[in-house]
C-alpha cells in the first residue's frame, strides 16, 4: 500500500477526528447551564455538582495515558473502537444516575473512555502528516471541533427547560453513539505493523526532548487558562454578572466562535509561516488578554466588562493549540501515541486541578478565576521562552520550510 500524501488528509477523516476531539467540549459544556438545577434535583451542593466536571477531566487525563501507549503497540483502530463502546455505556448511565455518587462514577468512566478518541485522533494525524501540514490539520480540526463549544452550551441552555438535565445528558449519549458509528465506518488503521514494533515497551522513555516538553507545557498552561474561565463561567456569567441561562449560552458561544476564527487565521498563516512563529504570537496575545481580565477583576471597573478580555483570551488559543500539538508530536515521531497521551493527560490533569481553585470565590467573585488565568498565562510565556533556546527548534523551522510545498 502506498504511503499517504504528506501534505493532505482526507476531508471525511479530518471531520471524524474533529468530532472525536469535540468529546471534551461537549462533555464539559453541554450541561454547564444545568448546574444549579442538578444541585437541587440531586439534593447536593454546588461544589459536588462541580466535581462532576472534575471527575470527567480526571478521567480524560488518566484515559489518555492508557490508550495512547496501547495504540502505539496494537494500532489505532482497535483501541479507538473499544473506547467508543465504553463511552456509549457510560453516557447512558450518567443520564439515568439516581444519585450524585453514581453520576460522579459515570462521569469518571465517561472521561476514561472518551480519552480514546482524543488521544488516538491526534496520533492518527501525526501518523499521516508532519511539520506545517500537521499544524494546519490540527488547526483545521480545531475549526470544526471548535463548533462544539459554540453549539454545546447554547444547545444545553435551550434544552434544559424542556427536557431537564437528564435529557441534556441523554443528548450526549446520542452523540456518543454517533461517534461510535463514525469511528467504525470512517477511521482506518494509520499505524503499520512494522512501526508498532519500534515503539513496543519504550514509548514514554522517548519523551525527554526539550522541544517536546516545552511545547507540551506551553499547550497545557494555555489550555488551562481557558479551562479556568470555562469552569467558573456558569456562576461568573449567571451569578456575578447576572445574565440568563440563554444569555450565558450566547456569550459562551461567542467566545467559542473567537476560538474558531483564531484557528482559521492560524491555518491560513501556516501556509507561509512556521508553527514556531505562530505559537509565539498566540502566547503573547494570551498573556496580554489574561492580564486584562485580571485588571478588570481587581480594579474599580464594572464586572460587566469581563466578557470583552475573556473573548480575546479564548481567541488566542486558536494560534496556540494546533501549532503546539504539531511541534510536540513532531519531536517524538517514534512514540506519537505516548507523546499524545502525556500531552492530553497533562492537559486535563491540570485542568482538573484548576476547577476547584477557581471556585474559591464561591461563585460570587471573579478574582480567583482572574488570578489563576494570569498565572497560567505567564507560565505559558516562560515555557515558550525556554523552547526558543533549544537549537532543535531552529533546525525544525528550517526542515519544515524545506519539506513543505504549497499549492
Protein Blocks (a to p, Z undefined) as FASTA:
>chain_A
ZZddfkbccfklmmmmmmmmmmmmmmmmmmmmmmmmmmmmnopafklmmmmmmmmmmmmm
mmmmmmmmmmmmnojklmmmmmmmmmmmmmmmmmmocbfklmmmmmmmmmmmmmmmmmmm
mmmmmmmpgcjllmmmmmmmmmmmmmmmmmmmmmmmmmmmmnojmlmmmmmmmmmmmmmm
mmmmmmccfbdfklmmmmgoplmmmmmbfklmmmmmmmmmmmmmmmmmmmmmmmmmmmmn
opafklmmmmmmmmmmmmmmmmmmmmmmmmmpcfklmmmmmmmmmmmmmmmmmmmmmmcc
dfklmmmmmmmmmmmmmmmmmmmmmmmmmmmmmlmmmmmmmmmmmmmmmmmmmmmmmmmn
nopafklmmmmmmmmmmmmmmmmmmmmmpmklmmmmmmmmmmpccZZ
